[in-house]
Amino acid sequence: YNNLIDDYKWTKLIYEASYNFQPITGEKYHLYEGKEQPFLSLINPNEWDKKHLGTFKLLNNGKWEKI
């Protein structure tokens, strides 16, 4: 039950985040803390100095999986 709730919270946070691209199913994306809201990026956490919230993969069912 707790895993299901966590999955829902992460997916909701990502859908509310800002991003300027169309995510592709199965690809990895990185969620970072932004000034006003979180944002999703293709840039790896070791490539810049932003607060990394997690790395995620978009599943076929529209859910985001934390990896």
TAMOSUL-V813807 format. One record per run of one state. SS is the DSSP state (h for helix, s for strand, l for the rest). FROM is the first residue (numbers start at 1). TO is the last residue. If there is no record, write none. Layout:
((SS,FROM,TO) (SS,FROM,TO))
This chain:
((l,1,1) (h,2,16) (l,17,17) (s,18,18) (l,19,27) (s,28,32) (l,33,38) (s,39,41) (l,42,44) (h,45,47) (l,48,51) (s,52,58) (l,59,63) (s,64,66) (l,67,67))
